[in-house]
Amino acid sequence: MSKHWMGLCALLIVSMMTTGLYAGDNIFKGGDFEAENPKKPGTPAHWGINPEKGSSWETEGENKFLRLTSMESGKMYMVYRQFFVKPADYGKKMKMTFKMRCNGIEKGQKSWFSGTLFIQFKNSEGKKIKGVSKIPRMAGTHAEWEDKVLEFEVPEGAEKFEVMPVLFNVKAGTMDFDDFTLEYVD
């Protein structure tokens, strides 16, 4: 490879590493479920959807969204996304928005066995760090989409942020998620 191309590649890599995110930049790619995964047709980009494990990519009119379906009482059905944070992000405020709804969710053996969105920060050892205090839960039927907004601060020591839509050990039901965004607000 010529010195010219090596220099150009090095410049490109440095610029990608130093390009920062700014307040208002959505870092939740594929959160609207509209784009198809080119490597796995029939699934949304950036998501590990598996109908055999209770997750599916659904369409209603022109809108596409994630659906979780309880296939067996008392089992957990979940999809997972992670985002990495840097020490420069510690103390920065973030905002996550999304929509959710559910149909026929029967809570499991414990009162918190419901449809929910687990969100958490973890350190470099994979241990949870306090940072997000409220998580939305649903049970029963909420036929209309409900807009949710969560605001939190990136805690000291965080290495990654995990987002997990989940049917947590429910007896039955479905839960839908759509239009995730995640951005810095300061």
Stockholm file with secondary structure:
# STOCKHOLM 1.0

chainA/1-186         MSKHWMGLCALLIVSMMTTGLYAGDNIFKGGDFEAENPKKPGTPAHWGINPEKGSSWETEGENKFLRLTSMESGKMYMVYRQFFVKPADYGKKMKMTFKMRCNGIEKGQKSWFSGTLFIQFKNSEGKKIKGVSKIPRMAGTHAEWEDKVLEFEVPEGAEKFEVMPVLFNVKAGTMDFDDFTLEYVD
#=GR chainA/1-186 SS CCHHHHHHHHHHHHHHHHCCCCTTCCCCTTTTCCSBCTTSTTSBTTCCCCGGGTEEEEEETTEEEEEEECCSTTCCEECCEEEECCGGGTTCEEEEEEEEEEEEEECCSSTTCSEEEEEEEECTTSCEESCCCCCCEECEEEEEEEEEEEEEECCTTCCEEEEEEEECSCSEEEEEEEEEEEEECC
#=GC SS_cons         CCHHHHHHHHHHHHHHHHCCCCTTCCCCTTTTCCSBCTTSTTSBTTCCCCGGGTEEEEEETTEEEEEEECCSTTCCEECCEEEECCGGGTTCEEEEEEEEEEEEEECCSSTTCSEEEEEEEECTTSCEESCCCCCCEECEEEEEEEEEEEEEECCTTCCEEEEEEEECSCSEEEEEEEEEEEEECC
//
